[in-house]
Amino acid sequence: MNFRYTARMRFLSLFSFCAIFLLGQSTADPWKATEVQTPAQVAAELKSKPVVLYVGFPVLYKGAHLPGAHLAGPGSKDDGLAEIKKTLAGVPHDREVILYCGCCPWEKCPNIRPAYRTIKELGFTNVRVMSVPTNLHTDWVEPGYPTEKGQ
């Protein structure tokens, strides 16, 4: 074997290992498939009055949010995670909690995964996440599900 071939093979092996490791870390969802709900399922669940947390950016919350949703702020920021803890203080750990963001496509959302992890670390056992494949406007507002504005 020549030096160039060996060096290239080592690089490709290292690159492959890093890609598999990083992709496995970044794309792994922390929730079970049974904890994911579609917008239609969440709309039906709103009748039972779950705790609904919006874990995205305040400007989007002010434009439109799910009825009764609490603004926790971005789940990717320490302030947002602190607000989640504050909002859930005193809430029974078996109470249904639904969280959503909708700032961007589901697989790229920087907020939903850290927010979910925080809620589970607090000991909540009935946590659901709303799948928002595109964004809240496209997947919730346009189909005509109920919204509130302001705050």
N, C-alpha and C positions, 0 to 999 in steps of 0.2 A: 504494500500500500504506500502511496506517496503522501507527503505531508499535507498537501491541499485537500485531498480526499478525506483524510482522517480529521482534519480541523473542521471541514464542512459537516461531516457526520456528527462530530461532537456538538457543533452549534445547533444542528437540526434536532438532535436529541434533547439538548437543553431547552431549545425553543418549544418543542412539543410538550415537554414536561411542564414548563411554565404556563403555556397556553391552557393545558388541561387543568392545572391547579387553579389558575386565576379564573378561568371560565366556570369551573366548578364552584368556586367561592362566590363569585359575583352573581351568578344566575340562579343559584339555589334558593328557592322560596322557603321561608321558615315555617309556613303553614301547611296543614294537611289539605288535600283536595276537598274534603268535606267542609272545610272552613271558608271556602270561596263561594260567594253568591253572585249571581247575575243582577243587573239592575232590576229586572222584573221580580226576582225573589226578594230583594231588599224592599222594593215598593210595597210588596205584600206584607213584609215583616214590620213595616212602620206602624201598622195598626196595633201591634202588641207593645208599642212604646219602649223599644230598646234604647240603650244609651248609644247615640250616634255621634261619632267624632270625625270632624273634618281635619285631616292632618296635612293639608297643603298650605298654599300661600294665601294670606289674608285678602289680597285684592280679588282673588277669584271667589273666595267665600262671600265677599260683599256683593259680587255680581249675581250669584245664584248658588244656593246650597240646599241640601235635603232638609225637609221640615224637621224642626227640633234639633238640628245638628249643632253641636258645640264646636266653636273654633278653637282648636288646639294649637294651630300654627304648624309650620313645617316640621315634620317628623325627622328631618335630616339635621335639624338644628337643636342645640342644647335647650334653648328657650321653649321650643315646641315640645320637646320631651318632658320638660319641667311642667308645662301647662297640662299635658296629658295626666301626669301624676296628680296635679292639683285638682283637675276636673274629676278624676276617679277616686279621690280620697273620700272615704266613707261609703262608697258604693259596694254592695255585697259582691264578693268575688265570683259568685255563680250567676250574676245578672248578665243578660245578653248585651254584648258590646259589638257594635258594627262600626268599622272604620273604613274611610275611603279618602281618596285624594282627587284624582282626575285632572291633575295639572298637565299631564302628558301621557303618552301610551304606557300602559300597565308595565310592560317589561323594562321600561326605562325610568320609572318613577323613583326619585331619590328619597321619598318620604314614607311610603307605605310599609316597607320592610323594617326600618328602625322603630317605627311607631308600634308595629305588631310585636316585635321582640320586647319592647319596653312593657307593653300591657301584659304579655305573658309572664315576664319576670316579676311583675307586681302580684302575680298569682291568680289572674283572671282565667277562668276555665271555659267560658262560653263566648269566645271571640270569633267574629266573622269579618272577612274583608270583602269589599265589593270590587269585583273585577271591572275595570274601566279600560277596555281595549284601546280606545282612541283618546278620548278626553271626556270630561264631564258634560260639556255642551253636546257633543255628538252622541254620547251613549246614555245620557239621562235627560237633558233638557229637550232636545229635538224629538225624541219619542213621546214626549208629553207627560213624563212623570212629574209629580208635584215638587215645587220649589218654593223657597223663600228668598227674599233679597234683603240686603242691608246688614246692619249691626256693625 
